[in-house]
């Protein structure tokens, strides 16, 4: 009887672990899709801004949460590249593994937090540099 209870406990633990793994995989895939959607729209805005020397602003509706978890996206750059990155959970200062790059010569800044309204994507010229900003309508 004790052996049967031990085997049943192991099976239940294994199934719970596998279910958690599947959920985490699905949530990560949804985050990557959202990141890809925002980066694609950002690249369109940057291209239009650079070719027409104009300003653009777009509101993008994104889900409030992924599963039951909060997520965030952030636009950043350094001296060599600009990118949009994102992760599930709390905002961290370290660089998350999910990162998609923007065109060279772009300066990027701003943050979007899921659940705080639509994402606002802005692009404009400052001299010869394309500025890209990411924000949210709730704050």
N, C-alpha and C positions, 0 to 999 in steps of 0.2 A: 504494500500500500504506500509506504514511504517512497519507494523507487518510482512508482507511478505518479505521485505528486511532484517529485523532482523533475521528471520528464515533462509533465504538463507545464510546470513553471518555466522550464527552459524553452519550450515551444512558444508559450505566450510572450516571453521576453524577446525571443527571436522575431516573432511577428510584429511586435511593437517597434522594435528597432528598424525593421524593414519598412514599416509604414512611415515612420519618421524620416527615413532616408528618402523615400519616394516624395513625401511632401516637401522636404527641403530642396530636392532636385527640381520639382515643379516651380517652387517659389523663385529659385535662382534663374530658371529659364524665363519666367515672366519678367523678372528684373532686367535681364539681358534684352528682352524684346522692347521694353519701355525705353531703356537706354539707347537702343538702336533707333527707335522711332524719334526720340528727341534729337539725337545726333544727326539723323538724316534731315530733319527739318532745319536744324542749325546750319548744316552745310548748304542747304538751299538759300537760306537768308544771307549767309556770308558771301556766297557766290553772286547773288543779286546786288548786294551792297557794294562789293568790289567792282562789279562791271558797270553799275549805274551811278555810283557815288551818291547813293540815297540811303535813307534810314528805313528800317522795317521793324514791325512788331507783330508777333503772332501769339495768340492764346491757344494752348494745346490742352485739351481735357485728358487727364490721366486718372487712373484709379486711385481711390483714397488710400487703400492698403493693398498689400500683396498677401493673400491669405488673410490672416489676422494680424499681420506684422506691418509696422511702419517702414517706409523706405525713404531714401533721399538721393538726390542727384546734385552734383556740384560741377561747375565750370572752373577750370584752372589753367594756368600756363606757367612755363618757366622760360628760360632764354632760348630754348630750342624747339618747343612745341606747345600746342594748346590742346586740351582734351576735355571731355565730359566723363565723369566717373560717378559711380553710385554703389550703394550697399543697402542691405536690410538692417533695421534696428536703429540704434543711436548714431548720431553723426560723430565720426572720428577724425582726428587730424592726420593720421597715417593714410597712405594711399591704398584704397581698396583694390582688389584684383580686377574689378570690372571697369574698364577704361576704353573709350573710343576717341580717336584723334580728330581734330578739326584741321582745316587747311592751314598750311604754313603762312606765317605773317599775320596770324590772328592773335589778338589779346582777349582772353576769356576770364570772366569772373561771375560770381553769383551762386545761389543755391536754391534748390526746390525741395520742399519737404512734403511728402505725400499726405493727403488729408487736409491741406490748407488752401484749397482752391485750384484753379487752373495754373499750369505752368506758363510763364510769360517769357518769350524768347525775343530779344532785341538785338539788332545789329545796326551799326552806324560807323562812319569814317571819322577818324581823328588823324588828320594829316594823311599819311599814306598807310596807316594801320587800320585794319578792320577791328572794331571793338564788338565783342559779343557778350551779352549779359543774360543770365538766367535768373528768374525770380518766380515768386508765386503770388497769386492775386489775393491771398488771405493775409499777407503781412508785408 
